[in-house]
Amino acid sequence: MRKEKSILRRLIPWAVALALIAALVVFVGIPLYSQNDTVTENPPKITACCLN
């Protein structure tokens, strides 16, 4: 007679796989496809005035 596995034992590998896919999406997919909001403006020029 074959002993039936419990439902929890059958779901653990699926839960682990789902957690790994979710971590991959969060830590790789989102930063990879998000827009870069870097500003490429000229820095302000600092000039010395009134040093006479």
MMTF fields as JSON, N, C-alpha, C and O atoms, coordinates in Angstrom:
{
  "mmtfVersion": "1.0.0",
  "mmtfProducer": "UNKNOWN",
  "numBonds": 207,
  "numAtoms": 208,
  "numGroups": 52,
  "numChains": 1,
  "numModels": 1,
  "chainsPerModel": [1],
  "groupsPerChain": [52],
  "chainIdList": ["A"],
  "bondAtomList": [4, 2, 8, 6, 12, 10, 16, 14, 20, 18, 24, 22, 28, 26, 32, 30, 36, 34, 40, 38, 44, 42, 48, 46, 52, 50, 56, 54, 60, 58, 64, 62, 68, 66, 72, 70, 76, 74, 80, 78, 84, 82, 88, 86, 92, 90, 96, 94, 100, 98, 104, 102, 108, 106, 112, 110, 116, 114, 120, 118, 124, 122, 128, 126, 132, 130, 136, 134, 140, 138, 144, 142, 148, 146, 152, 150, 156, 154, 160, 158, 164, 162, 168, 166, 172, 170, 176, 174, 180, 178, 184, 182, 188, 186, 192, 190, 196, 194, 200, 198, 204, 202],
  "bondOrderList": [1, 1, 1, 1, 1, 1, 1, 1, 1, 1, 1, 1, 1, 1, 1, 1, 1, 1, 1, 1, 1, 1, 1, 1, 1, 1, 1, 1, 1, 1, 1, 1, 1, 1, 1, 1, 1, 1, 1, 1, 1, 1, 1, 1, 1, 1, 1, 1, 1, 1, 1],
  "groupList": [{"groupName": "MET", "atomNameList": ["N", "CA", "C", "O"], "elementList": ["N", "C", "C", "O"], "formalChargeList": [0, 0, 0, 0], "bondAtomList": [1, 0, 2, 1, 3, 2], "bondOrderList": [1, 1, 2], "singleLetterCode": "M", "chemCompType": "L-PEPTIDE LINKING"}, {"groupName": "ARG", "atomNameList": ["N", "CA", "C", "O"], "elementList": ["N", "C", "C", "O"], "formalChargeList": [0, 0, 0, 0], "bondAtomList": [1, 0, 2, 1, 3, 2], "bondOrderList": [1, 1, 2], "singleLetterCode": "R", "chemCompType": "L-PEPTIDE LINKING"}, {"groupName": "LYS", "atomNameList": ["N", "CA", "C", "O"], "elementList": ["N", "C", "C", "O"], "formalChargeList": [0, 0, 0, 0], "bondAtomList": [1, 0, 2, 1, 3, 2], "bondOrderList": [1, 1, 2], "singleLetterCode": "K", "chemCompType": "L-PEPTIDE LINKING"}, {"groupName": "GLU", "atomNameList": ["N", "CA", "C", "O"], "elementList": ["N", "C", "C", "O"], "formalChargeList": [0, 0, 0, 0], "bondAtomList": [1, 0, 2, 1, 3, 2], "bondOrderList": [1, 1, 2], "singleLetterCode": "E", "chemCompType": "L-PEPTIDE LINKING"}, {"groupName": "SER", "atomNameList": ["N", "CA", "C", "O"], "elementList": ["N", "C", "C", "O"], "formalChargeList": [0, 0, 0, 0], "bondAtomList": [1, 0, 2, 1, 3, 2], "bondOrderList": [1, 1, 2], "singleLetterCode": "S", "chemCompType": "L-PEPTIDE LINKING"}, {"groupName": "ILE", "atomNameList": ["N", "CA", "C", "O"], "elementList": ["N", "C", "C", "O"], "formalChargeList": [0, 0, 0, 0], "bondAtomList": [1, 0, 2, 1, 3, 2], "bondOrderList": [1, 1, 2], "singleLetterCode": "I", "chemCompType": "L-PEPTIDE LINKING"}, {"groupName": "LEU", "atomNameList": ["N", "CA", "C", "O"], "elementList": ["N", "C", "C", "O"], "formalChargeList": [0, 0, 0, 0], "bondAtomList": [1, 0, 2, 1, 3, 2], "bondOrderList": [1, 1, 2], "singleLetterCode": "L", "chemCompType": "L-PEPTIDE LINKING"}, {"groupName": "PRO", "atomNameList": ["N", "CA", "C", "O"], "elementList": ["N", "C", "C", "O"], "formalChargeList": [0, 0, 0, 0], "bondAtomList": [1, 0, 2, 1, 3, 2], "bondOrderList": [1, 1, 2], "singleLetterCode": "P", "chemCompType": "L-PEPTIDE LINKING"}, {"groupName": "TRP", "atomNameList": ["N", "CA", "C", "O"], "elementList": ["N", "C", "C", "O"], "formalChargeList": [0, 0, 0, 0], "bondAtomList": [1, 0, 2, 1, 3, 2], "bondOrderList": [1, 1, 2], "singleLetterCode": "W", "chemCompType": "L-PEPTIDE LINKING"}, {"groupName": "ALA", "atomNameList": ["N", "CA", "C", "O"], "elementList": ["N", "C", "C", "O"], "formalChargeList": [0, 0, 0, 0], "bondAtomList": [1, 0, 2, 1, 3, 2], "bondOrderList": [1, 1, 2], "singleLetterCode": "A", "chemCompType": "L-PEPTIDE LINKING"}, {"groupName": "VAL", "atomNameList": ["N", "CA", "C", "O"], "elementList": ["N", "C", "C", "O"], "formalChargeList": [0, 0, 0, 0], "bondAtomList": [1, 0, 2, 1, 3, 2], "bondOrderList": [1, 1, 2], "singleLetterCode": "V", "chemCompType": "L-PEPTIDE LINKING"}, {"groupName": "PHE", "atomNameList": ["N", "CA", "C", "O"], "elementList": ["N", "C", "C", "O"], "formalChargeList": [0, 0, 0, 0], "bondAtomList": [1, 0, 2, 1, 3, 2], "bondOrderList": [1, 1, 2], "singleLetterCode": "F", "chemCompType": "L-PEPTIDE LINKING"}, {"groupName": "GLY", "atomNameList": ["N", "CA", "C", "O"], "elementList": ["N", "C", "C", "O"], "formalChargeList": [0, 0, 0, 0], "bondAtomList": [1, 0, 2, 1, 3, 2], "bondOrderList": [1, 1, 2], "singleLetterCode": "G", "chemCompType": "PEPTIDE LINKING"}, {"groupName": "TYR", "atomNameList": ["N", "CA", "C", "O"], "elementList": ["N", "C", "C", "O"], "formalChargeList": [0, 0, 0, 0], "bondAtomList": [1, 0, 2, 1, 3, 2], "bondOrderList": [1, 1, 2], "singleLetterCode": "Y", "chemCompType": "L-PEPTIDE LINKING"}, {"groupName": "GLN", "atomNameList": ["N", "CA", "C", "O"], "elementList": ["N", "C", "C", "O"], "formalChargeList": [0, 0, 0, 0], "bondAtomList": [1, 0, 2, 1, 3, 2], "bondOrderList": [1, 1, 2], "singleLetterCode": "Q", "chemCompType": "L-PEPTIDE LINKING"}, {"groupName": "ASN", "atomNameList": ["N", "CA", "C", "O"], "elementList": ["N", "C", "C", "O"], "formalChargeList": [0, 0, 0, 0], "bondAtomList": [1, 0, 2, 1, 3, 2], "bondOrderList": [1, 1, 2], "singleLetterCode": "N", "chemCompType": "L-PEPTIDE LINKING"}, {"groupName": "ASP", "atomNameList": ["N", "CA", "C", "O"], "elementList": ["N", "C", "C", "O"], "formalChargeList": [0, 0, 0, 0], "bondAtomList": [1, 0, 2, 1, 3, 2], "bondOrderList": [1, 1, 2], "singleLetterCode": "D", "chemCompType": "L-PEPTIDE LINKING"}, {"groupName": "THR", "atomNameList": ["N", "CA", "C", "O"], "elementList": ["N", "C", "C", "O"], "formalChargeList": [0, 0, 0, 0], "bondAtomList": [1, 0, 2, 1, 3, 2], "bondOrderList": [1, 1, 2], "singleLetterCode": "T", "chemCompType": "L-PEPTIDE LINKING"}, {"groupName": "CYS", "atomNameList": ["N", "CA", "C", "O"], "elementList": ["N", "C", "C", "O"], "formalChargeList": [0, 0, 0, 0], "bondAtomList": [1, 0, 2, 1, 3, 2], "bondOrderList": [1, 1, 2], "singleLetterCode": "C", "chemCompType": "L-PEPTIDE LINKING"}],
  "groupTypeList": [0, 1, 2, 3, 2, 4, 5, 6, 1, 1, 6, 5, 7, 8, 9, 10, 9, 6, 9, 6, 5, 9, 9, 6, 10, 10, 11, 10, 12, 5, 7, 6, 13, 4, 14, 15, 16, 17, 10, 17, 3, 15, 7, 7, 2, 5, 17, 9, 18, 18, 6, 15],
  "groupIdList": [1, 2, 3, 4, 5, 6, 7, 8, 9, 10, 11, 12, 13, 14, 15, 16, 17, 18, 19, 20, 21, 22, 23, 24, 25, 26, 27, 28, 29, 30, 31, 32, 33, 34, 35, 36, 37, 38, 39, 40, 41, 42, 43, 44, 45, 46, 47, 48, 49, 50, 51, 52],
  "secStructList": [7, 7, 7, 7, 7, 7, 2, 2, 2, 2, 2, 2, 2, 2, 2, 2, 2, 2, 2, 2, 2, 2, 2, 2, 0, 0, 0, 0, 0, 2, 2, 2, 2, 1, 7, 7, 7, 7, 7, 7, 7, 7, 7, 7, 7, 7, 7, 7, 7, 1, 7, 7],
  "xCoordList": [0.842, 0.0, 0.891, 1.838, 0.585, 1.381, 0.839, -0.362, 1.764, 1.366, 1.218, 2.127, 0.104, -0.206, 0.534, 0.533, 1.169, 1.845, 0.802, -0.257, 1.104, 0.171, 0.192, 1.147, -0.864, -0.993, 0.109, 0.587, 0.512, 1.571, 2.896, 3.63, 3.203, 4.454, 4.464, 5.53, 3.307, 3.246, 3.324, 3.763, 2.908, 2.903, 4.212, 4.451, 5.054, 6.305, 7.209, 7.698, 7.462, 8.318, 7.722, 8.459, 6.406, 5.767, 5.88, 6.083, 5.751, 5.883, 7.308, 7.51, 8.289, 9.696, 9.979, 10.655, 9.469, 9.673, 9.006, 9.583, 7.804, 7.103, 7.843, 7.904, 8.403, 9.173, 10.44, 10.816, 11.094, 12.296, 11.97, 12.712, 10.875, 10.468, 10.108, 10.464, 9.406, 9.044, 10.29, 10.361, 11.272, 12.513, 13.265, 13.846, 13.262, 13.921, 13.273, 13.969, 11.956, 11.251, 11.542, 11.797, 11.507, 11.689, 13.115, 13.318, 14.095, 15.475, 16.201, 17.249, 15.683, 16.344, 15.451, 15.881, 14.236, 13.353, 12.973, 13.052, 12.563, 12.116, 13.264, 13.088, 14.429, 15.518, 16.021, 16.479, 15.938, 16.432, 15.557, 16.069, 14.256, 13.341, 12.775, 11.943, 13.197, 12.71, 13.491, 14.608, 12.879, 13.514, 14.574, 14.421, 15.626, 16.667, 16.281, 16.052, 16.208, 15.836, 17.053, 16.992, 18.142, 19.338, 19.233, 18.793, 19.636, 19.582, 20.987, 21.954, 21.084, 22.389, 22.404, 22.391, 22.432, 22.507, 23.921, 24.679, 24.253, 25.563, 25.552, 24.57, 26.619, 26.672, 26.745, 27.228, 26.285, 26.337, 27.786, 28.644, 28.033, 29.373, 29.474, 28.636, 30.497, 30.725, 31.837, 32.953, 31.526, 32.53, 32.757, 31.856, 33.951, 34.284, 33.993, 34.424, 33.273, 33.004, 33.384, 33.393, 33.679, 33.937, 35.121, 35.055, 36.172, 37.336, 38.406, 39.53, 38.096, 39.075, 39.334, 40.14],
  "yCoordList": [-1.177, 0.0, 1.245, 1.34, 2.177, 3.403, 4.453, 4.716, 5.045, 6.075, 7.409, 7.829, 8.054, 9.328, 10.462, 10.529, 11.358, 12.519, 13.532, 13.653, 14.249, 15.278, 16.449, 16.631, 17.225, 18.358, 19.383, 20.015, 19.551, 20.515, 20.082, 20.913, 18.794, 18.302, 18.459, 18.642, 18.393, 18.56, 20.033, 20.343, 20.945, 22.363, 23.078, 24.161, 22.517, 23.181, 23.465, 24.59, 22.53, 22.873, 23.973, 24.801, 23.993, 25.033, 26.39, 27.404, 26.419, 27.677, 28.21, 29.417, 27.328, 27.744, 28.285, 29.303, 27.614, 28.082, 29.432, 30.312, 29.604, 30.875, 31.997, 33.12, 31.707, 32.711, 33.101, 34.273, 32.132, 32.44, 33.284, 34.206, 32.975, 33.776, 35.184, 36.144, 35.329, 36.657, 37.463, 38.656, 36.826, 37.517, 37.927, 39.011, 37.083, 37.413, 38.622, 39.505, 38.671, 39.807, 41.079, 42.125, 41.004, 42.209, 42.736, 43.936, 41.863, 42.329, 42.44, 43.082, 41.841, 41.91, 42.591, 43.529, 42.134, 42.632, 44.079, 44.844, 44.47, 45.854, 46.842, 47.815, 46.656, 47.615, 47.599, 48.622, 46.465, 46.368, 47.157, 47.79, 47.127, 47.769, 49.089, 49.689, 49.557, 50.85, 51.964, 51.763, 53.122, 54.246, 54.852, 54.89, 55.314, 56.007, 57.474, 58.119, 57.998, 59.389, 60.243, 61.118, 59.993, 60.784, 62.105, 62.156, 63.15, 64.481, 64.819, 64.726, 65.206, 65.552, 67.044, 67.448, 67.835, 69.278, 69.729, 69.029, 70.905, 71.465, 71.912, 72.494, 71.649, 72.099, 73.627, 74.253, 74.218, 75.686, 76.173, 75.533, 77.307, 77.891, 78.798, 79.674, 78.573, 79.384, 80.369, 79.973, 81.62, 82.631, 83.495, 83.712, 83.962, 84.822, 86.245, 86.708, 86.916, 88.326, 89.163, 88.681, 90.352, 91.342, 90.943, 91.105, 90.438, 90.084, 91.167, 90.923, 92.333, 93.406, 94.034, 94.959],
  "zCoordList": [0.0, 0.0, 0.0, 0.781, -0.864, -1.005, -0.054, 0.002, 0.693, 1.649, 0.913, 0.197, 1.086, 0.426, 1.147, 2.376, 0.363, 0.957, 1.395, 0.78, 2.446, 2.895, 1.918, 1.162, 1.948, 1.021, 1.263, 0.321, 2.514, 2.835, 2.212, 1.678, 2.278, 1.681, 0.178, -0.41, -0.465, -1.914, -2.311, -3.418, -1.435, -1.775, -1.461, -1.994, -0.628, -0.239, -1.443, -1.55, -2.346, -3.508, -4.378, -4.914, -4.526, -5.322, -4.636, -5.303, -3.315, -2.581, -2.669, -2.8, -2.598, -2.712, -4.106, -4.255, -5.118, -6.489, -6.708, -7.347, -6.187, -6.315, -5.588, -6.088, -4.421, -3.682, -4.448, -4.465, -5.076, -5.853, -7.082, -7.419, -7.744, -8.902, -8.476, -9.16, -7.354, -6.858, -6.5, -6.797, -5.864, -5.522, -6.778, -6.823, -7.789, -9.05, -9.698, -10.199, -9.694, -10.294, -9.518, -10.116, -8.19, -7.373, -7.465, -7.647, -7.342, -7.243, -8.583, -8.648, -9.648, -10.947, -11.978, -12.65, -12.103, -13.153, -13.002, -13.963, -11.819, -11.613, -11.792, -12.526, -11.17, -11.415, -12.861, -13.369, -13.51, -14.88, -15.845, -16.768, -15.645, -16.573, -16.073, -16.753, -14.91, -14.43, -15.132, -15.609, -15.178, -15.847, -14.936, -13.715, -15.543, -14.8, -14.715, -15.738, -13.512, -13.307, -12.984, -12.121, -13.667, -13.422, -14.167, -15.316, -13.508, -14.092, -14.571, -13.815, -15.818, -16.379, -16.697, -17.86, -15.661, -15.819, -15.49, -14.818, -15.975, -15.648, -14.188, -13.727, -13.471, -12.08, -12.024, -12.967, -10.962, -10.871, -10.802, -10.195, -11.432, -11.408, -10.191, -9.976, -9.415, -8.233, -8.572, -8.905, -8.486, -8.797, -7.556, -6.745, -7.444, -6.31, -6.717, -7.773, -5.884, -6.154, -4.944, -3.811, -5.19, -4.143, -3.258, -2.039, -3.831, -3.042, -3.075, -2.637, -3.572, -3.655, -2.318, -2.216]
}
